[in-house]
Amino acid sequence: MRLTLLAAAAALFATQSVAQVPGAPKLLVVISVDQFSANLFDEYRPHFTAGFARLASGTAFPNGYQSHAATETCPGHSTILTGDHPARTGIIGNTWIDQSIGRSDKTVYCAEDETQPGTSSIAYKVSPKHLLVPTMGELMKQRWPASRTVAVSGKDRAAVMMSGQHPDQRWYWTGKKFDTDLSDVGVPAAIAKVNALVAQGLATERGPLEPTAYCQTKAREVPISGGGQPVGAGRLARKAGDANAFRASPEFDGDTLALAAALVDEMKLGRGNAPDLLAISLSATDYVGHSFGTEGEEMCLQLTELDREIGDFLKVLDTRGIDYSVALTADHGGKDVPERERLAGVADAQRVDPALSAAAMGKKLVAELGLPGGPGLMGDSSFGDIYIDRRLRASERNRLLRAAVAAYKAHPQVEAVFTARQIGATPIPRTAPETWTTIQKARASYYPARSGDFFVVLKRDVTPIADTSRYVATHGSVWDYDRRVPILFWRPGMAAATVGHSAETTDILPTLAATIGLPIQAGSIDGRCLADVPQAACTTR
């Protein structure tokens, strides 16, 4: 086992232990593991021995749901600590199209301020302005002004969506270091120390990880179509300075947890008179999933190491004598590469037809309809929200909308197409998330001012990546392999319970609120308090 940065930081920032405070926990730790599907949790649960095992020994909901259709990082994280679906948070995707903005780039990144001069959806100014509802940290500070909110993540959008407006600290990886968008707060000394340790580690070559016996059973090289490199038998070794390989490895999560531990110590989180909130998003599982798929040796190594890293982090909290409670979930699930799925007997697993991209379909329909030049259709992908070019006249837009809906519906890889009018007329679902229809899932992701003119749903087992030169697998669909995620609640002394019925990530906020006595007005959020969690005194307020 390598000496982790987390272990080094724990020693570097060690403080005297403090006696536990009785009653409600003084520190809420909320962890999101990016792309940690319930399928992965179910498969690896018998093999976890450290952090995941400890958290699963509390109250476990294996059938948790990111209920909405837009199962991406930004919408998923926006639900965890707001208690609301994207239809209320306004975060309908990682990006959307806004044809009214002044810049030439009409794509808007979910965590940017597009009004800043000289910015684009790629070179952006990080901002929480698009999140339309308060986060738990904001509600805690309203009730207890001394309460503090800290967010640490491998992605800026995850940190922003979990901490919202005016957190006390917010740090995320920018490709070279952990940085922040907050200009009105002091910079903890821990930041420079951890960034120096990360830079030192990144500059050092890392050898292959040693697989467990179970991981060895996963080692099988699988060829990838579309220009991608074979996957399945990688040991996650890294050359010195390879930042992409660093992101797609357990090192990345270990360093994120190290920073979180350092901030706990320096800020003395959980040791004040008011409860504090620490939000952590761990991004490496997502990058491993995108780069190698979910069912190879690479993912097995990642989850095995992450289990240990989370265990090390919890041990740090134990030694500080903090009265803390943990909730763990994911922002979305994920899907394996279709090439390996076909080998496993999933006959319909395939890659998307490039002709379904908004650009390709728009160009084709503009020519067929004899419309003025231009993209016709705008969108980032072959599915999800697609927009009609607003430079067309109203009659032309209507013709193009009818033609586009018909063309997508006729394609054998498309499950359904819904217009914005159809989605908007659908009531917000209130039943158990596993019972939702396809249009109800789309409704939970629909916000009129940002959503597309129509919404395309690909069929189950269609991977929306044709060009595999960068990534080979992804998520984002309405299907349960992308929607279903674990939801775990743990506190020292909690009795073990695995709950069979479903829960939603929107239920995390009201459940945690009930553990600390934070009132939530009835009907103000989409989520509900989970009475199965013994530490939560669920009542209707």
N, C-alpha and C positions, 0 to 999 in steps of 0.2 A: 504494500500500500504506500502511495506517495504521501509525504507530509503535506497536508492541505493548508492553503492560506487561511482557512477558517481556524484551524488549530493554532497557527502562528499568531493570528489576530487576537484570538481568545487570550493567549498569554500576554500579548503586547498591551492589551487594553483591560487587563484584569483589575477588578475592584473588590473591595470588601463586601462580603455577603450581607444581606439585609433580612431581618426576620419577616416571615410571611404576614400579610395583612388578612385577617379573617373576613368572611363575607364575600362580596363580589370580587372578581379578579381585578387587579390593578393594571394589568397589561393585556390587551387583546392582540393576538398575533394572527393575522389573516394571510394565508399563503395561497397563491395561485400558481399551479404548475402548468405552464403553457403547453397545450395539445396533449394533456394527460387524460385520455379517454377512459370511460368506465370499462371499456373492453380491455385496455391495458391494466387497469387496476384489478379487474377480475382475474386476469391471467397471472399477474405477478404477485398477487396478495399472498399466496402460500410461500413465496420465495423471499419476501421481505423479512428482515431481521432487526432493523434499526428504526429510523425515523418514521417511515411509512407504517411499519408494524405497530409502533407505539400509538400513532394517531388513529390507526384503524381499530385499536383496542378500546376506544371510546364509543361514541355513537356514530355509526357508519351508515350512510345512505348510498349504497352502490348504484341506485337508480336515480341519481341527481340529473337535472336537465338544465342546459342552456336552451331554453324552450324555443327561442326564435329561429328564424330561417337563416339569418346572416351570421353564421357560426365562424366569426373571425376574432382576432385578438382584441380590437378596440370595442366592438359591441359587447363581447363576452365580459371583459373587465368592467365595462360600465354597469353591468347588472349586479356585480358581487357586493359592492358596498353602497349601493343606492336603493336596493330593493325594487328596482323598476326594470321593465323590459325596454329594449331600444325604442319602442314607440313613444315612450315617455322620456328617456334619457336624450333622445335625438341622435344617438350614435348608431346610425343605420349600417355602417360598414367601416372598414379601415380608411376608405376614401369614398367620396361621392362627387358628382358633377354639379357645379353651380355656374350656369352660363351667364349669370348677371355680374360676376366679379370683373374688375377692370383688367386684370392681367391676362396674358395670352394663354397661360396654363389654367384651364377651367376645372381641373381636378383639385379637390380640397382634401387635405389630409385631416383625419379626425382630431388630431391633437396639435393643430397649428393655428396661428392667427394670420389668415390670408390677406389682411389689410396692411400688413407690414411691407413697406416698400422693398422691392428687389427680391422678394421671396417667391418660392414656388412650392409645389406639393412635395418636392424632393429636397430642396434647400429651403427649409422652413424655420419659422420661429415657433418653438414649442409653447403651447398655451392650452389652458383648460376651457376656453371660451365656448366651445361647442357642446360641452356637457351641460344640460339644461336643468338638472336636478341636483340637490345637495347630496353629499356623501355622508357616511356615518361619522367620519371625523369632524365634519362641519356641524352636525347635529350635537355631537358630544361637546364641542367647544361652546355652542350656544348655551347648553345646560351647565357646563362646568368650564368657565373661562380658562382655568389652569390646565385643562386637558390638552394633550399634544398629539399631533398626527405626524407620522413619519412614513414615507414610502421609499422603497428601494427596489429596483427592477433592472432586468437586462434590456428592457425596451421603454422608451419614453412614453408611448401611448398607454402602456400598462400602468406605469406609475401615476400618470395624470388621471386616468379614469378611476383609480382606486383611492386617490387622495383629494381630487377636486380642487376647489378654490382655497387658496391661502393655507396650505399645510405648513407645519413648522419646518420640515425638511423634506425635500424630494430629490432623489438621486437616481440616475439611470445611465446605462452604458451608451456611449456615443460612437463607438468604434475604436477609440484610443484610450478612453478613460471614463470614469464615472463623473457625470456633470449634472448641472441643475439649471432650470429656467427661472428659479427664484432669485431675484436681485435684492430683496429687502430683508434677507435673513443672514445671520452670521454663518460662516463656513466652519463646521467642526474640524478640529485638528485631525480627526480620524480620516477625513477624506484624503488629504495629501499622503498620509501614511499608507493607507490601503492602496491608493492609486500607484504609489511607488512600488509596492510589493507586487501588484498586478503587472506593471510594466516589466519588472524583473522576471517574473514568471513567464510572460509572453515572449520575452527575448530568448528564453531557454527552450531548446528542443525537448519534446516529451515523447517518450517511447510508447509502445502499444500497451494497452491495459490488459491485465490478466483476466481471462474470462472464467466465470464459475462453471461448474459442470452443466448447469442448465443453459447458460449462454453458449457453451460449446455445441449444444444441440441445435442452435439457431444458425450456426456458421455454414452458409451455403451461398455461393456466388450466383447472382441472378442477373442476366443481361437485361439492359434497359433500352427500349426503343426510343426514337426521337432524338438521338444524339447524346444521351446520357451515359455516364460511366456505370459499369456493373456495381451492384450493391449486395449487401448481405453478409459479407465475411470480413468486415473492417474492424480493426482493433482501436480506432480513434487515436492513432498516433498523430503527432503534429510537428511540423518543422518550425524552427525558431522564427518568430515574427508572423506566422500565418494566422491572421486575425479571424478569417472565416472558419478555419478548423477549430480555433479557440472557442468561437461561439457555439459550434456544434459539438460540444464536449462537456463532461461534468465539471471541468475546471471552471467554466463560466458560472455555473450555479454555485459552486463552492465559494467563488470570489464574491458573488452577490450576497450570499449568506454571511460571509466574513464582514462585509461592510455593514450589514444589518446588526450583527453582533457588536461591532465597534461602536455604532451609534447608540445601541442600548446602553452600553457602558458609559460613554462620554456624556450622554444626555440624561443618564439615570432614569431611563424609561421604566415605568411601573413602580417608581419609588416616591412619587409625589402624593399629594392629597386628593388628586382627581385621577380617574382612569385614563390611560394612554392607549393609542392605537398604532400598531406597527403593521403596515401592509407590505408584503414581499411578493414580487412576481418573478418566478424562475423560468428563464426563456430557453434554456439549452434543449429541453425535450422537443420543443417546436422546431428548432433548427435541425436537430437530428432526424425528426420525422420528415421534414421537407427534403433533406439531403439524402436520406437512406431508406425512407419508409419506416413502418412501425413494427415489422415482424422479423427483422434481421438481427444479427449479432450486435450491431451498433446500438440499437435501441435497448437491448438487454443490458449491455454494458452501462449505458447512460442511466437506466433506472436502478441498477444495482448500486452504482456509485452515488446517485442522488439519494437513495435510501440511507446510505451511510452519512452523506453530507447533512441531511436534515437531522439525523440522529445526533451528530456532533453539535449542531446548532442548538438543539433542545437541551443537550447536556450543559452548554454554556449558560443557558437561562437557569437551569437547575442550580448551578454552582453560585449564582448571584442571589439566590434566595427570593426571587421575584414570584409573587402570586400571579400566575399568568394562565391564560386559556388560549387554545389554538383552534382555528377553523381552517381546513384545507379543501380546495376545490380546483377546478380548471376553467379556463376561459372558453374552451371548446374541445372537441375530440379530434380525431384524425383518421386517415385511411391509408392502408398500405399501398404499395405500388401494384398496379394491375398485373404486371408480368409475374409477380410472385403469387398473387391471388389466383391467377389462372392455374398455376402449378398446384395450388391447394384445392382446386375444384370449383372456384367461383367462375362459372362459365361466362357470365355477362360482364366481367371486369374488362374495361377497355379505356383507352384514352380518347379525349374529346376530338371531334372533327374540327379542324381549324376553321372550316367554313362558318362555324357558329359564333366566331368572335364578332363583337359589335362592329369592328372596323370592316371585316370581310363582308358581313351581312349587309351593312349600310351601303358599302360601295356597290354591291350587287343590286340592291333594291333601288338605289338612286338611278342607276343606269336603266333598269327595267321600267321604272315609272317615268323616266324622262324629266327628272327633277333637276333644279340648278345644282351645280357642283358643290361639293362639300362632303363632310363625313356622313351625313344623313342620320346615322345612329352613333351614340357616344356611350362608352362604358369601358370598364377596365378588364372585362373578361367575356366569356361565352355564356355566362349565367348571371343570375341576380339582377340588380337594377340596371336598366338600359334606358337611355334618354334620347328623345327626338331633338334634332338640331333646331333651336329656336329661331334661327335666321330664315327658316322656311316660312311661307305664309300659312295661315291657319288651315286653309283647305288642303295645302300640300302636307302639312303635318298630320292631318287626319288620314289622308290617303296612305302616307308612309306607315302610320301606326297600324292601320288595318292590314296592310301588306306584311309588315314585320311580324305581327302576331300570327298570321296565317302561315308564314314561312317557317317560323320557329316551331309551331305546333305540328307541322308536317314532317319535321325531321325525326328519324327513328330514335335519336338519343335524347329527345326532349320529353319530359314527363308532363309538364303543364306550363301554360303561359297565362298570367293574370295582368289585366290593365290596372293602372292606379285607381281608377274609379271602382273596379271590382273589389280591390283590396280595401279601399277606404270605406266601402259599404259593408264590410264584414265586421261584426262585433268583436271586440277583444275577447279572446277565449278565457274562461274562468274554470274550466274543468281540469282534470289531471293532465299533465303535459304529454303523456304517452298516447292520449286519445285525440290529440289535435289533428285536424285535417291539414292538408298542405297549404291551403289558403289561410288558415288560422295561424300557421307558423309564419307565413309572410306578413300577416297583419301585425304580429308582435314586433316585427322589424320595420314597420312602415311609419314614417314621419313625413307628412305631405310636403313640407318646404324643402326636403332634401332627397326624398325617394324618387325613383325613376318613373318614366311614363308607362313602363311595363316591367314585369318581373318574370324571368325565365328560370324554370326548375329543370335541371338535367335529371335523367333517370338514375335510379340507384345503381351504384358500382361504376358510374362513368366518372373518371378522373379528369378534372378540367385543366389538364396540362398536356399540351401536345409537344411543345419544345422542351426537352428535358436537359438542355445544356446547363441550366442553373439549378433547378429543383426538379425532383422526380415524383414527389407526392405532395398532397395538400389537404385542405379541409374547406369548409364554407358552405356545405350543402344543407338541405332540410332533413337529411336522413339521420337516423339515430346514432350511427357511428360517429357523426360530428356533433350531435346534440347531447348525448348521454355522457355525463361526467360524474365522478365520485364527489360526495360532500361529506366531510369528516369533521366531527367536533370532539375535542379532547381537553380534559383538565385533570390534573393529578387527583387520583381517587375515584374517578368516574367509572361506573360499572360498564362492562363491555356489552354492546348491543348492536346487532346488525338489523336495520329496519328494512322491511320488504317493500313498503309502499314508496312511491316516488316523492321527490322533493324538487324544488327549483333553486337555482342560485339566487334568485330574488328573495328567497326565504332566509338567507344568511343574515342580512342586516336586522330584521325584526327579531330573530332568535338571539343574536348577540346582544341586541338592545335590551332584551328581557333579562339577560344575565347580569347586567350592570344597572338596571333600574332606569333606563333611558326611555321616556314615554314616546310612543309613535302613534300619532293620531290615526284612528281607524279610517281606512279608505285613502290615506295619503300616499300609499305606495302599493305596488302590485303584489309584493310578497306577504307571507303570513308566518307567524311564529310557529316553530316546530315543537309541539308538545312532547315529542319523543326524546328530546334532549333534556336530561334531568336538571341541568344547571339553569335552564331557562324557565322562569316563572311566567308562562304565557298567560296573558290576560287581554281582554278587549278594552282598549282605551279610546 
